[in-house]
Amino acid sequence: MEKIRNLSLKKAIVFYVTVSFVVTFFLSVFTVNITAEIQNNIWWKYTDQEEYFKGLRNESYETLIARPSREEMSEMDWHISETCDFLQTYGILLWSIAGSIVAVGIFYKNKLKKPIEELKEASKLIAKDELEFHITYENQDEMGMLCQEFEKMRSQLEENNKVLWRMIEDEKALRAAIAHDIRSPLAVLKGYQEMLLEFLPTGEMEKEETEEILLEGMKQIERLNRFIETMRKMTRLEEREPIYQKVELESLGKNLEKEIKILEKETEKQCKIMIKGEIKTAFVDEEMVREVIQNLLSNAFRYAKTKVEVIISAEPSKLVITVEDDGIGFQEDANKVTQAFYHSNPKDDLKHFGMGMYISRVFCERHGGGLYIEQNRGEGAKVKAVFKFLTLS
């Protein structure tokens, strides 16, 4: 039954029609024989049996039962005899039609009805924007392949829908964060301006105080400039696609060592970089990879107590950058950490805009990979950036 169920539509219809023809043939032969027997029994009643048996004694010819005329037979016998004639003449045609109808019906029920109903119901659900369902028809025929492709389409639509909603949520968070990050320095500048307008004309403010206010104002202006630069980078994110190029992992590590030394000097923390794996060369977007590593290093050095560790490992299908630190670890859900303008501490608003993890996630996803965060609260943070790449022989 499994083989029959998985036959192609063409082979299935040939199979059902062939079976119906064989069955039709035997039923037709059976019908002819039965009707002939019934006719003979009716005609026998109206036959001169003495003459018939005389004919049987003569072996020179075959003796058949003669067909009585309509006047000789009763009304009932005549109708039965005529019906037998009709069945003998058209029985094959009638059985052929019936067999074809049955074959088509079985073919439709076994090969078409279920997948068509599933596809029809699936189409209705998709029209209602309901994508959390699965098509269960799994026969290995044309309809089965169609259902499998439809299931792939549904799965892709569901994934695209999730990405779309995530983009909408990110945009909402982005708008709120933009409003906040612009409002904060402007509020500070407004406060300083009001102080200067109130106390400077009256001479109540010392020169040192005035200079301090002006310096703080410059810091807020610089913060606004950094914010504008960050927003400029964000506008490029949507258009940026990976530019694959040959990258030596050893060279990538050496370039990172130069940046790490600067961070070690600024923070007085230690960092160790290691390269693992047998694959030493890959096709990746080096600029994307380096920017992600810089963002992860900046974040790790910011929250580490004493040390940071970077591991660059290449596998047959991907490049994995792992950055660990011995800080307090992430206190929030991984999805929240990678949102735009995320800050674990409100005081961080003055130091950075919380875009590093978000940009890193976007770059990893654009590269076919992802940004994965391990929740080790109180035991340090561990982040893995995965980039898909092509290995070189």
C-alpha positions as CSV (number, residue, x, y, z in Angstrom):
1,M,0.0,0.0,0.0
2,E,2.9,2.3,0.7
3,K,4.2,1.9,-2.8
4,I,0.8,2.5,-4.3
5,R,0.2,5.6,-2.2
6,N,3.6,7.1,-3.3
7,L,3.0,6.4,-7.0
8,S,3.1,9.5,-9.3
9,L,-0.2,10.8,-10.5
10,K,0.4,9.5,-14.0
11,K,1.3,6.0,-12.8
12,A,-1.5,6.0,-10.3
13,I,-4.2,6.8,-12.8
14,V,-2.7,4.1,-15.2
15,F,-2.8,1.6,-12.3
16,Y,-6.4,2.4,-11.3
17,V,-7.6,2.3,-14.9
18,T,-5.8,-1.0,-15.6
19,V,-7.3,-2.6,-12.5
20,S,-10.8,-1.3,-13.5
21,F,-10.4,-2.8,-17.0
22,V,-9.4,-6.2,-15.6
23,V,-12.3,-6.2,-13.1
24,T,-14.6,-4.9,-15.9
25,F,-13.6,-7.8,-18.2
26,F,-14.3,-10.5,-15.7
27,L,-17.6,-8.8,-14.6
28,S,-18.6,-8.6,-18.3
29,V,-17.9,-12.3,-18.9
30,F,-19.8,-13.2,-15.8
31,T,-22.7,-11.0,-16.8
32,V,-22.9,-12.6,-20.3
33,N,-22.8,-16.1,-18.9
34,I,-25.4,-15.4,-16.3
35,T,-27.8,-13.7,-18.6
36,A,-27.4,-16.4,-21.2
37,E,-28.2,-19.0,-18.6
38,I,-31.2,-17.1,-17.5
39,Q,-32.4,-16.8,-21.1
40,N,-32.0,-20.5,-21.7
41,N,-34.0,-21.3,-18.6
42,I,-36.8,-19.1,-19.8
43,W,-36.7,-20.3,-23.4
44,W,-36.6,-23.9,-22.2
45,K,-40.1,-23.6,-20.7
46,Y,-41.4,-22.8,-24.2
47,T,-39.4,-25.4,-26.2
48,D,-40.7,-28.7,-27.6
49,Q,-38.5,-30.9,-25.4
50,E,-39.2,-34.1,-27.4
51,E,-38.0,-32.5,-30.6
52,Y,-35.0,-31.0,-28.8
53,F,-33.8,-34.4,-27.4
54,K,-34.3,-35.9,-30.9
55,G,-31.8,-33.3,-32.2
56,L,-29.4,-34.2,-29.5
57,R,-29.3,-37.8,-30.6
58,N,-28.1,-36.6,-34.0
59,E,-24.4,-35.9,-33.5
60,S,-24.0,-34.2,-36.9
61,Y,-25.0,-30.8,-35.6
62,E,-25.2,-28.8,-32.4
63,T,-28.7,-28.3,-31.0
64,L,-29.6,-24.9,-29.5
65,I,-32.6,-23.9,-27.6
66,A,-34.8,-22.0,-30.0
67,R,-35.9,-18.5,-29.1
68,P,-39.7,-18.4,-28.6
69,S,-41.7,-15.5,-30.1
70,R,-43.2,-12.8,-28.0
71,E,-46.7,-14.2,-28.4
72,E,-45.5,-17.5,-27.0
73,M,-43.9,-16.1,-23.8
74,S,-45.6,-14.5,-20.8
75,E,-45.1,-10.7,-20.3
76,M,-42.7,-11.2,-17.4
77,D,-40.5,-13.8,-19.3
78,W,-40.4,-11.6,-22.4
79,H,-39.2,-8.6,-20.4
80,I,-36.6,-10.7,-18.6
81,S,-35.4,-12.1,-21.9
82,E,-35.1,-8.6,-23.4
83,T,-33.2,-7.4,-20.4
84,C,-30.8,-10.3,-20.8
85,D,-30.3,-9.3,-24.4
86,F,-29.6,-5.8,-23.5
87,L,-27.0,-6.8,-20.8
88,Q,-25.3,-9.2,-23.2
89,T,-25.1,-6.4,-25.9
90,Y,-24.2,-3.4,-23.7
91,G,-22.9,-5.1,-20.5
92,I,-19.2,-4.5,-21.4
93,L,-20.0,-0.8,-22.1
94,L,-21.9,-0.4,-18.9
95,W,-19.3,-2.1,-16.8
96,S,-16.5,-0.1,-18.5
97,I,-18.3,3.2,-17.7
98,A,-18.9,2.1,-14.1
99,G,-15.3,0.9,-13.7
100,S,-13.9,4.2,-15.0
101,I,-16.1,6.2,-12.7
102,V,-15.0,4.0,-9.7
103,A,-11.4,4.2,-10.8
104,V,-11.5,8.0,-11.1
105,G,-13.4,8.2,-7.7
106,I,-10.7,6.1,-5.9
107,F,-7.9,8.1,-7.7
108,Y,-9.5,11.4,-6.5
109,K,-10.0,10.1,-3.0
110,N,-6.6,8.6,-2.5
111,K,-4.4,11.1,-4.5
112,L,-6.2,14.4,-4.8
113,K,-8.9,15.0,-2.1
114,K,-6.7,15.3,1.0
115,P,-3.9,17.5,-0.4
116,I,-6.4,19.8,-2.2
117,E,-8.4,20.1,1.1
118,E,-5.2,20.8,3.0
119,L,-4.0,23.4,0.5
120,K,-7.5,25.0,0.4
121,E,-7.6,25.3,4.2
122,A,-4.0,26.5,4.3
123,S,-4.8,29.2,1.8
124,K,-7.7,30.4,3.9
125,L,-5.4,30.6,7.0
126,I,-2.7,32.5,5.2
127,A,-5.3,34.9,3.9
128,K,-6.3,35.5,7.6
129,D,-2.5,36.0,8.4
130,E,-2.5,32.9,10.5
131,L,0.8,31.1,9.8
132,E,1.2,28.8,12.9
133,F,0.1,25.5,11.2
134,H,1.6,22.7,9.3
135,I,0.6,20.7,6.2
136,T,0.7,17.0,7.1
137,Y,0.3,15.4,3.6
138,E,3.6,13.7,3.0
139,N,3.0,11.3,0.1
140,Q,6.0,11.2,-2.3
141,D,4.0,12.1,-5.4
142,E,3.4,15.4,-7.3
143,M,0.8,16.5,-4.8
144,G,3.1,15.6,-2.0
145,M,5.9,17.7,-3.5
146,L,3.4,20.6,-4.0
147,C,2.4,20.4,-0.4
148,Q,6.1,20.3,0.7
149,E,6.8,23.4,-1.3
150,F,3.7,25.1,0.1
151,E,4.9,24.2,3.6
152,K,8.3,25.7,2.8
153,M,6.6,28.9,1.6
154,R,4.4,29.0,4.8
155,S,7.5,28.5,6.9
156,Q,9.3,31.3,5.1
157,L,6.3,33.6,5.4
158,E,6.2,32.8,9.1
159,E,9.9,33.6,9.5
160,N,9.5,36.8,7.4
161,N,6.5,37.8,9.5
162,K,8.6,37.4,12.7
163,V,11.4,39.4,11.2
164,L,8.9,42.1,10.1
165,W,7.4,42.3,13.6
166,R,10.9,42.5,15.1
167,M,11.8,45.3,12.7
168,I,8.6,47.1,13.8
169,E,9.4,46.7,17.4
170,D,13.0,47.8,16.8
171,E,11.7,50.8,15.0
172,K,9.4,51.7,17.9
173,A,12.3,51.3,20.4
174,L,14.5,53.3,18.0
175,R,12.1,56.2,17.9
176,A,11.7,56.3,21.6
177,A,15.5,56.1,22.1
178,I,16.2,58.8,19.5
179,A,13.7,61.1,21.3
180,H,15.4,60.3,24.6
181,D,19.0,60.7,23.4
182,I,18.3,64.0,21.7
183,R,16.2,65.4,24.6
184,S,18.8,64.7,27.3
185,P,21.7,66.8,26.0
186,L,19.3,69.5,24.8
187,A,17.7,69.7,28.3
188,V,21.2,70.0,29.8
189,L,22.2,72.7,27.3
190,K,18.9,74.6,28.0
191,G,19.6,74.4,31.8
192,Y,23.2,75.8,31.3
193,Q,21.9,78.6,29.1
194,E,19.2,79.6,31.6
195,M,21.9,79.7,34.3
196,L,24.2,81.9,32.2
197,L,21.3,84.2,31.3
198,E,20.3,84.6,34.9
199,F,23.6,84.9,36.7
200,L,26.1,86.1,34.1
201,P,24.6,89.6,33.6
202,T,24.5,90.3,37.3
203,G,28.1,89.2,37.9
204,E,27.0,86.6,40.4
205,M,28.9,83.8,38.6
206,E,32.6,83.4,38.9
207,K,34.8,83.0,35.9
208,E,35.7,79.4,36.8
209,E,32.0,78.5,37.1
210,T,31.3,80.1,33.7
211,E,34.2,78.1,32.1
212,E,33.0,74.9,33.7
213,I,29.4,75.4,32.3
214,L,30.8,76.2,28.9
215,L,33.0,73.0,29.0
216,E,30.0,70.9,30.0
217,G,28.0,72.5,27.2
218,M,30.7,71.5,24.7
219,K,30.6,68.0,26.0
220,Q,26.8,67.9,25.3
221,I,27.4,69.3,21.8
222,E,30.0,66.6,21.3
223,R,27.6,64.0,22.5
224,L,25.1,65.3,19.9
225,N,27.7,65.0,17.2
226,R,28.4,61.4,18.2
227,F,24.7,60.7,18.1
228,I,24.4,62.1,14.6
229,E,27.3,59.9,13.5
230,T,25.7,56.9,15.1
231,M,22.4,57.6,13.3
232,R,24.4,58.0,10.0
233,K,25.8,54.5,10.6
234,M,22.3,53.1,11.2
235,T,21.0,54.4,7.9
236,R,23.8,52.5,6.2
237,L,22.8,49.2,8.0
238,E,19.7,48.7,5.9
239,E,21.7,48.9,2.6
240,R,24.9,47.2,3.7
241,E,25.5,43.7,2.2
242,P,28.5,41.5,2.8
243,I,31.4,42.0,0.4
244,Y,33.3,38.6,0.6
245,Q,37.0,38.7,0.3
246,K,39.9,36.4,1.2
247,V,40.9,36.9,4.9
248,E,43.8,35.3,6.7
249,L,42.7,34.6,10.3
250,E,46.3,35.0,11.5
251,S,46.4,38.5,9.9
252,L,43.0,39.3,11.4
253,G,44.3,38.4,14.9
254,K,47.4,40.5,14.5
255,N,45.4,43.5,13.5
256,L,43.2,43.1,16.5
257,E,46.2,42.9,18.8
258,K,47.1,46.5,18.0
259,E,43.6,47.7,19.0
260,I,43.6,45.5,22.1
261,K,46.8,47.1,23.3
262,I,45.2,50.5,23.2
263,L,42.2,49.3,25.1
264,E,44.5,47.6,27.7
265,K,46.3,50.8,28.2
266,E,43.2,52.9,28.6
267,T,41.4,50.5,31.0
268,E,44.3,48.8,32.7
269,K,42.8,45.4,32.0
270,Q,44.3,42.4,30.3
271,C,43.2,40.7,27.1
272,K,44.2,37.4,25.5
273,I,43.5,36.5,21.9
274,M,43.6,32.9,20.5
275,I,43.1,31.4,17.1
276,K,41.7,27.9,17.0
277,G,40.8,25.4,14.2
278,E,42.6,23.9,11.2
279,I,41.0,26.3,8.7
280,K,43.2,29.4,8.4
281,T,41.7,31.2,5.4
282,A,38.1,32.1,4.6
283,F,35.9,34.4,2.5
284,V,34.2,36.9,4.8
285,D,33.4,40.6,4.9
286,E,36.5,41.7,6.8
287,E,35.1,45.1,7.6
288,M,31.9,43.7,9.1
289,V,33.9,41.1,11.1
290,R,36.3,43.7,12.5
291,E,33.5,46.2,13.4
292,V,31.7,43.4,15.3
293,I,34.8,42.4,17.1
294,Q,35.5,46.1,18.0
295,N,32.0,46.5,19.4
296,L,32.2,43.3,21.4
297,L,35.7,44.2,22.7
298,S,34.5,47.7,23.7
299,N,31.6,46.3,25.6
300,A,33.7,43.6,27.3
301,F,36.4,46.1,28.4
302,R,33.7,48.4,29.7
303,Y,32.3,45.8,32.1
304,A,35.2,43.4,32.8
305,K,36.8,43.4,36.2
306,T,40.4,42.5,35.2
307,K,40.5,40.4,32.0
308,V,39.0,39.8,28.6
309,E,39.4,36.8,26.3
310,V,38.9,36.6,22.5
311,I,38.8,33.3,20.6
312,I,38.7,33.2,16.8
313,S,37.8,29.7,15.5
314,A,37.0,28.6,12.0
315,E,34.7,25.6,11.2
316,P,33.9,24.1,7.8
317,S,30.9,26.4,7.3
318,K,31.4,29.4,9.6
319,L,33.7,31.7,11.5
320,V,33.0,32.1,15.2
321,I,34.3,35.0,17.3
322,T,33.9,34.4,21.0
323,V,34.5,37.3,23.5
324,E,34.4,36.6,27.2
325,D,35.0,38.8,30.3
326,D,35.0,38.4,34.0
327,G,32.4,41.1,34.7
328,I,28.9,40.8,36.2
329,G,27.4,39.3,33.0
330,F,24.3,40.3,31.2
331,Q,21.4,41.1,33.5
332,E,18.7,41.3,30.8
333,D,17.2,38.9,28.2
334,A,19.4,38.3,25.1
335,N,16.8,39.9,22.8
336,K,16.7,43.0,24.8
337,V,20.5,43.3,25.0
338,T,20.8,43.4,21.2
339,Q,18.1,46.1,20.7
340,A,19.1,49.6,19.5
341,F,20.1,52.1,22.3
342,Y,20.2,49.4,25.0
343,H,21.8,50.5,28.3
344,S,22.2,48.2,31.3
345,N,22.8,51.3,33.4
346,P,21.1,54.7,33.0
347,K,24.4,56.3,33.7
348,D,25.7,54.7,30.5
349,D,23.7,57.3,28.5
350,L,26.5,59.8,29.0
351,K,29.2,57.4,27.8
352,H,27.7,55.6,24.8
353,F,24.5,55.2,22.9
354,G,24.0,51.5,23.3
355,M,24.3,50.7,19.5
356,G,27.3,48.3,19.6
357,M,25.4,45.0,20.3
358,Y,22.6,46.1,17.9
359,I,24.9,46.8,15.0
360,S,26.8,43.6,15.7
361,R,23.6,41.5,15.6
362,V,22.6,43.1,12.3
363,F,26.0,42.5,10.7
364,C,26.1,38.9,11.8
365,E,22.6,38.3,10.5
366,R,23.5,40.0,7.2
367,H,26.4,37.6,7.0
368,G,24.1,34.6,7.3
369,G,25.0,34.0,11.0
370,G,23.8,35.4,14.3
371,L,24.9,37.0,17.6
372,Y,24.5,34.5,20.6
373,I,24.6,35.6,24.2
374,E,25.1,33.2,27.2
375,Q,23.4,34.2,30.4
376,N,26.1,33.9,33.1
377,R,24.9,36.4,35.6
378,G,27.7,37.1,38.1
379,E,30.1,34.9,36.2
380,G,31.0,37.2,33.4
381,A,29.6,37.7,29.9
382,K,30.1,35.5,26.9
383,V,29.1,36.5,23.4
384,K,29.5,34.5,20.2
385,A,29.4,36.2,16.8
386,V,28.9,33.7,13.9
387,F,29.6,34.5,10.3
388,K,28.9,32.0,7.5
389,F,31.7,31.8,4.9
390,L,33.2,29.8,2.1
391,T,36.4,27.8,2.8
392,L,39.3,27.8,0.4
393,S,41.1,24.6,-0.5
